Amino acid sequence: MNNKAQVFVKGLKPTGSTIFEHACRLAIEQGHADIISGEQIVSDLEEREISEAQIMETQEDLRRLDYIEIHSDIFGPPHVYNFKITNSGFEQFAHVGIPDYGKICANVAQRLRRKVLQDGGQASKHSVAGELKQPPFVIEHIFEALASDGLIRYTTSIVGDLLMDVCWVSPELGRKLEGSV
């Protein structure tokens, strides 16, 4: 999936970073982080000679760091469980695993400011993703991060895919941009 240089995620050993990077890239590909298949992770990483035991150990580390939420069944033998990547977990990955992530965030903020504050319209996840040539999931994550900081508000609807339309941008976002761009 990714043959680039090794990504090192804060709080993880090199093998753990490889496992988490793979999971995050899988989330980008599938367009969501709600269900990452434990079976798929095991199957995909088998060719890299990463064992199921190593993945199970890493899942516990990731859970402890609040990078994932494990979807476990309490019955049956231990195995690699399906899981959700948390916003804070994906943010940790994004800073080290997505080239120019800070610049992408600034570009998203600029477009939102222009479309919503200056043009008086809305900005959708898909339109911003298209303009910036970024995967929609990365833009969705940035929208969620900006919203959790109180810098934007968006509406959502599901029509086959999660649609997100930013309808309000805080003036503070503009002030932050002036200091970062």
C-alpha positions in Angstrom: 0.0 0.0 0.0 2.8 2.4 0.9 6.5 1.9 0.0 7.7 5.3 1.3 10.1 5.9 4.2 9.1 4.5 7.6 6.7 6.7 9.5 7.2 7.0 13.2 4.1 7.7 15.2 4.5 9.2 18.7 4.3 6.5 21.4 4.8 3.5 19.2 7.7 1.2 18.4 8.7 0.9 14.7 6.5 -2.2 14.1 3.6 -0.5 15.8 4.1 2.6 13.7 4.0 0.4 10.6 0.8 -1.3 11.7 -0.9 2.0 12.6 0.3 3.7 9.4 -1.2 0.8 7.4 -4.5 1.1 9.2 -4.6 4.9 8.6 -3.8 4.5 4.9 -6.6 1.9 4.7 -9.0 4.4 6.3 -8.0 7.0 3.7 -8.6 4.4 0.9 -12.0 3.3 2.2 -13.1 6.8 3.0 -13.8 6.3 6.7 -12.1 5.2 9.9 -15.2 3.7 11.6 -14.4 0.1 10.9 -10.9 -1.1 10.1 -11.0 -4.9 9.6 -8.7 -6.8 11.9 -8.7 -9.7 9.5 -7.6 -7.4 6.6 -4.8 -5.9 8.7 -3.5 -9.4 9.5 -3.7 -10.5 5.9 -2.2 -7.3 4.5 0.7 -7.2 6.9 1.5 -10.9 6.6 3.7 -10.2 3.6 5.7 -7.7 5.7 6.3 -10.6 8.2 4.3 -8.9 10.9 2.6 -11.5 13.1 -0.9 -11.5 14.4 0.6 -11.5 17.9 2.5 -8.3 17.1 -0.7 -6.7 15.8 -2.6 -7.7 18.9 0.1 -6.2 21.1 0.0 -3.0 19.0 -3.8 -2.8 19.2 -3.5 -2.7 23.0 -0.9 0.1 22.8 -3.1 2.0 20.3 -6.1 1.6 22.6 -4.1 2.8 25.6 -2.9 5.9 23.7 -6.5 6.6 22.6 -5.5 6.2 18.9 -8.2 3.5 18.3 -11.4 2.1 19.8 -11.5 -1.6 19.7 -14.7 -3.3 18.6 -14.3 -6.5 20.6 -16.5 -9.4 21.2 -15.9 -10.8 24.7 -16.4 -14.4 23.5 -13.9 -16.5 21.7 -10.2 -16.6 21.6 -8.1 -13.4 21.5 -7.5 -12.2 18.0 -7.0 -8.9 16.1 -10.3 -7.1 16.5 -12.0 -4.7 14.2 -11.4 -1.1 15.4 -12.1 2.5 14.8 -9.3 5.1 14.4 -10.0 8.0 16.7 -9.7 11.6 15.6 -6.7 12.1 17.9 -5.1 9.0 16.5 -5.5 10.0 12.9 -4.2 13.4 13.8 -1.0 11.9 15.2 -0.6 9.9 12.0 -1.4 12.8 9.7 1.4 15.0 11.1 4.0 12.4 10.3 2.4 10.4 7.5 0.8 12.9 5.2 3.3 15.1 3.4 2.7 18.8 3.9 -0.2 18.1 6.3 0.1 21.5 8.0 0.0 23.3 4.6 -3.0 21.2 3.6 -4.8 22.3 6.8 -4.0 25.9 6.0 -5.2 25.6 2.5 -8.5 24.0 3.7 -8.9 26.9 6.2 -8.3 29.5 3.4 -10.9 27.9 1.1 -13.4 27.8 3.9 -12.8 31.3 4.9 -13.2 32.5 1.3 -16.2 30.4 0.4 -18.2 30.9 3.6 -17.1 34.3 5.0 -16.3 36.2 1.9 -18.6 34.6 -0.7 -21.5 33.9 1.8 -21.9 30.3 0.6 -21.1 26.8 1.8 -18.1 24.6 1.2 -18.5 20.9 0.9 -16.0 18.2 1.8 -16.0 16.9 -1.8 -15.5 20.4 -3.4 -12.6 21.2 -1.1 -11.1 17.7 -1.7 -11.4 18.2 -5.4 -9.8 21.7 -5.4 -6.9 20.5 -3.2 -6.6 17.1 -4.9 -6.7 15.4 -1.5 -8.7 12.3 -0.4 -12.1 13.2 0.9 -11.4 11.4 4.2 -8.4 13.7 4.9 -10.6 16.8 4.3 -13.3 15.3 6.5 -10.8 14.8 9.3 -9.6 18.4 9.0 -13.2 19.6 9.1 -13.8 17.6 12.2 -10.6 19.0 13.8 -11.6 22.6 13.0 -15.1 22.0 14.3 -13.8 20.5 17.6 -11.7 23.7 18.0 -14.9 25.8 17.5 -13.5 27.3 14.3 -16.2 26.0 11.9 -19.6 24.4 11.9 -20.9 22.0 9.3 -24.0 20.1 8.5 -24.0 16.4 7.5 -26.2 14.1 5.5 -25.7 10.6 4.2 -26.4 10.0 0.6 -24.3 6.9 -0.1 -21.4 8.8 1.4 -21.1 11.3 4.3 -21.7 14.7 2.9 -20.3 17.6 5.0 -21.1 21.2 4.2 -19.4 24.0 6.1 -22.0 26.7 6.8 -20.2 28.9 9.4 -16.6 30.0 9.9 -15.3 31.7 13.0 -13.6 35.1 12.4 -10.9 33.6 14.6 -10.0 31.2 11.8 -9.0 34.2 9.7 -6.9 35.6 12.5 -5.2 32.2 12.9 -4.5 32.1 9.1 -2.9 35.5 9.1 -0.3 34.1 11.6 0.3 30.8 9.8 0.3 31.5 6.1 
